[in-house]
Amino acid sequence: MNNLSLVMYDLDGTLVESVPDLAAALDKMLTDLDMPVAGESKTRLWVGNGIPALVKRALTDDISGDQPGKVDQPLFTEAYERFCFHYDKELGLHSYLYPGVVKFLQAMKKRGIKQAVITNKSEQFTHHLLKLMDIDHYFDWVSGGDSLSEMKPHPMPLLHAMKSLGAPTHHTLMIGDSINDIRAAKAAGVKVIGLPYGYNHGLPIEEANPDLVVSSLTELL
């Protein structure tokens, strides 16, 4: 953790346990469409690639449901609108910060290290959730899944944040819970730490080959 200029974090499954809110909104969407509810266990496997992918996976009850041609466009459009309506009301009601998150964010801020959130969640919901969790003031940069033309695992959001904040690659660290975070960081040329408690489609984060795995952010202090 020496000589760091910037720490970039994923959001869902890294800083915030957000599946309860997502699952509640997803189940209400499915109920509106007279479809079987999914529940938290399935939702946990489907998150990580943005809301459009999550909605398509729920509509098909399949993690590959976001592939082209799997979902009828009019159905997706209606489902997406219904999900966003419900998620706007559910956001923050059941979510909570993982242990050690605030302590770590405070420590980085005290050391003068810049901090950024790089998530595939839409920017609108990202800013709202950060504010609801009362951690928005720790971050110098926030990038959502719809902020740029590419999202993780593409390195663009990471590279854009580093350039905007003036942080060199060798002084930057990425922290995340999924293979999307690991791939994006490696493609951007930065070190990456994996967290095992989040959402990685049910697979151990070690299989994504991060540079280090820690069970809590406080292990890095």
C-alpha positions as CSV (number, residue, x, y, z in Angstrom):
1,M,0.0,0.0,0.0
2,N,3.0,2.3,-0.2
3,N,3.4,5.0,-2.8
4,L,-0.2,4.8,-3.9
5,S,-1.8,7.7,-5.8
6,L,-5.2,6.1,-6.5
7,V,-7.4,3.2,-5.3
8,M,-10.3,2.2,-7.5
9,Y,-13.1,0.1,-6.2
10,D,-15.9,-1.9,-7.6
11,L,-19.2,-1.1,-5.8
12,D,-21.7,-4.0,-5.6
13,G,-20.1,-7.0,-3.7
14,T,-17.0,-5.0,-2.9
15,L,-18.1,-2.0,-0.8
16,V,-21.8,-2.6,-0.5
17,E,-23.9,-5.8,-0.1
18,S,-26.6,-4.7,-2.5
19,V,-28.2,-8.0,-3.7
20,P,-31.2,-7.7,-1.3
21,D,-32.3,-4.4,-3.0
22,L,-31.6,-5.8,-6.5
23,A,-33.5,-9.0,-5.8
24,A,-36.5,-7.2,-4.3
25,A,-36.7,-5.0,-7.4
26,L,-36.2,-7.9,-9.8
27,D,-38.9,-10.0,-8.1
28,K,-41.4,-7.1,-8.3
29,M,-40.5,-6.7,-12.0
30,L,-41.1,-10.4,-12.6
31,T,-44.3,-10.4,-10.7
32,D,-45.5,-7.5,-12.8
33,L,-44.8,-9.6,-15.9
34,D,-46.6,-12.7,-14.4
35,M,-43.3,-14.6,-14.2
36,P,-41.8,-16.6,-11.4
37,V,-39.7,-14.6,-8.9
38,A,-36.0,-15.2,-8.8
39,G,-35.0,-14.6,-5.2
40,E,-31.7,-13.5,-3.7
41,S,-29.7,-16.7,-4.5
42,K,-30.2,-16.5,-8.2
43,T,-29.8,-12.7,-8.3
44,R,-26.5,-13.1,-6.6
45,L,-25.3,-15.2,-9.5
46,W,-26.6,-12.8,-12.1
47,V,-25.2,-9.5,-11.0
48,G,-22.0,-7.9,-12.2
49,N,-22.5,-6.9,-15.8
50,G,-25.0,-4.0,-15.5
51,I,-28.7,-3.7,-15.1
52,P,-29.6,-4.7,-18.8
53,A,-27.7,-8.0,-18.4
54,L,-29.3,-8.6,-15.0
55,V,-32.8,-8.0,-16.4
56,K,-32.2,-10.3,-19.4
57,R,-30.9,-13.1,-17.1
58,A,-33.9,-12.8,-15.0
59,L,-36.3,-13.0,-17.9
60,T,-34.6,-16.1,-19.2
61,D,-33.8,-17.6,-15.8
62,D,-30.3,-18.2,-17.3
63,I,-26.9,-16.5,-16.7
64,S,-26.4,-16.6,-20.5
65,G,-29.7,-14.8,-21.0
66,D,-28.0,-11.6,-21.8
67,Q,-26.5,-13.0,-25.0
68,P,-27.9,-11.6,-28.3
69,G,-31.2,-13.0,-29.4
70,K,-32.1,-14.5,-26.1
71,V,-34.8,-11.9,-25.2
72,D,-37.5,-10.3,-27.2
73,Q,-36.8,-6.6,-27.4
74,P,-40.3,-5.3,-26.5
75,L,-40.4,-7.6,-23.5
76,F,-36.9,-6.4,-22.4
77,T,-37.9,-2.8,-22.8
78,E,-40.9,-3.2,-20.6
79,A,-39.0,-5.3,-18.1
80,Y,-36.2,-2.8,-17.9
81,E,-38.5,0.1,-17.3
82,R,-40.3,-1.8,-14.6
83,F,-37.1,-2.9,-12.9
84,C,-35.8,0.7,-12.8
85,F,-39.1,1.9,-11.4
86,H,-38.9,-0.6,-8.6
87,Y,-35.2,-0.4,-7.9
88,D,-35.5,3.4,-7.5
89,K,-37.8,2.7,-4.6
90,E,-35.9,-0.2,-3.2
91,L,-32.4,1.3,-3.4
92,G,-30.8,1.5,0.0
93,L,-33.6,-0.1,1.9
94,H,-31.8,-3.4,2.5
95,S,-28.3,-2.7,1.3
96,Y,-25.4,-2.2,3.8
97,L,-21.7,-1.6,3.9
98,Y,-19.4,-4.6,4.4
99,P,-17.4,-4.6,7.6
100,G,-14.2,-2.5,7.5
101,V,-15.2,-0.5,4.4
102,V,-15.6,2.9,6.2
103,K,-12.4,2.3,8.2
104,F,-10.4,1.7,5.0
105,L,-11.9,4.6,3.1
106,Q,-11.1,6.9,6.0
107,A,-7.5,5.6,6.1
108,M,-7.0,6.2,2.4
109,K,-8.5,9.7,2.6
110,K,-6.3,10.5,5.6
111,R,-3.2,9.5,3.6
112,G,-4.2,11.7,0.8
113,I,-4.8,8.9,-1.6
114,K,-7.4,9.6,-4.3
115,Q,-10.3,7.1,-4.5
116,A,-12.6,6.2,-7.3
117,V,-15.7,3.9,-7.8
118,I,-15.6,2.0,-11.1
119,T,-18.8,0.0,-11.4
120,N,-21.1,-1.5,-14.1
121,K,-24.2,-0.2,-12.2
122,S,-25.8,2.8,-14.0
123,E,-24.3,6.1,-12.9
124,Q,-27.6,7.4,-11.6
125,F,-28.1,4.6,-9.2
126,T,-24.5,4.6,-8.3
127,H,-24.4,8.2,-7.1
128,H,-27.7,7.6,-5.2
129,L,-26.5,4.5,-3.5
130,L,-23.2,6.1,-2.4
131,K,-25.1,9.0,-0.9
132,L,-27.6,6.7,0.9
133,M,-24.6,4.7,2.3
134,D,-23.0,8.0,3.4
135,I,-19.7,7.3,1.6
136,D,-20.1,9.5,-1.4
137,H,-17.7,12.1,0.1
138,Y,-14.8,9.8,0.1
139,F,-14.6,9.6,-3.7
140,D,-12.8,11.8,-6.2
141,W,-14.2,10.0,-9.2
142,V,-17.3,7.9,-10.0
143,S,-17.8,5.9,-13.2
144,G,-20.9,3.9,-13.9
145,G,-21.7,1.3,-16.5
146,D,-23.3,3.9,-18.7
147,S,-20.8,6.7,-18.2
148,L,-18.6,5.7,-21.1
149,S,-18.9,3.6,-24.3
150,E,-17.4,0.6,-22.6
151,M,-17.7,-1.0,-19.2
152,K,-15.7,-3.6,-17.3
153,P,-14.1,-6.0,-18.2
154,H,-13.0,-3.4,-20.8
155,P,-10.2,-1.3,-19.2
156,M,-11.6,2.0,-20.5
157,P,-13.3,3.1,-17.3
158,L,-10.1,2.5,-15.3
159,L,-7.9,4.2,-17.8
160,H,-10.2,7.2,-18.0
161,A,-10.2,7.6,-14.2
162,M,-6.5,7.3,-14.0
163,K,-6.0,9.9,-16.7
164,S,-8.5,12.3,-15.2
165,L,-7.0,12.0,-11.8
166,G,-3.4,12.1,-12.9
167,A,-2.6,8.7,-11.4
168,P,0.2,6.7,-13.0
169,T,-0.4,3.0,-13.6
170,H,2.3,1.8,-11.2
171,H,0.8,3.9,-8.4
172,T,-2.8,2.7,-8.9
173,L,-4.6,-0.2,-7.3
174,M,-8.0,-1.8,-8.2
175,I,-10.1,-3.7,-5.6
176,G,-13.0,-5.8,-6.7
177,D,-15.0,-9.0,-6.2
178,S,-15.4,-10.4,-9.7
179,I,-13.6,-11.6,-12.8
180,N,-14.8,-8.4,-14.5
181,D,-12.7,-6.3,-12.1
182,I,-9.7,-8.6,-12.4
183,R,-9.7,-8.6,-16.2
184,A,-10.3,-4.8,-16.4
185,A,-7.4,-4.1,-14.0
186,K,-5.0,-6.5,-15.8
187,A,-5.9,-5.0,-19.2
188,A,-5.3,-1.5,-17.7
189,G,-1.9,-2.6,-16.3
190,V,-2.7,-2.1,-12.6
191,K,-2.4,-4.3,-9.6
192,V,-5.7,-5.8,-8.5
193,I,-6.9,-7.3,-5.2
194,G,-9.8,-9.7,-5.1
195,L,-12.4,-10.0,-2.4
196,P,-14.0,-13.4,-1.8
197,Y,-17.3,-12.3,-0.2
198,G,-18.9,-10.6,-3.2
199,Y,-20.5,-11.7,-6.5
200,N,-18.5,-13.6,-9.0
201,H,-21.2,-15.7,-10.6
202,G,-20.7,-18.4,-7.9
203,L,-17.0,-18.9,-8.7
204,P,-14.1,-18.5,-6.3
205,I,-12.4,-15.2,-7.0
206,E,-9.0,-17.0,-6.8
207,E,-9.8,-18.5,-10.2
208,A,-9.6,-15.1,-11.8
209,N,-6.0,-14.8,-10.7
210,P,-5.9,-11.4,-8.9
211,D,-2.5,-10.3,-7.5
212,L,-3.8,-10.8,-4.0
213,V,-6.9,-12.0,-2.2
214,V,-8.0,-10.6,1.2
215,S,-11.0,-11.5,3.3
216,S,-11.5,-7.9,4.4
217,L,-10.2,-4.5,3.4
218,T,-8.8,-3.9,6.8
219,E,-6.2,-6.6,6.2
220,L,-4.5,-4.1,3.9
221,L,-4.1,-1.4,6.6
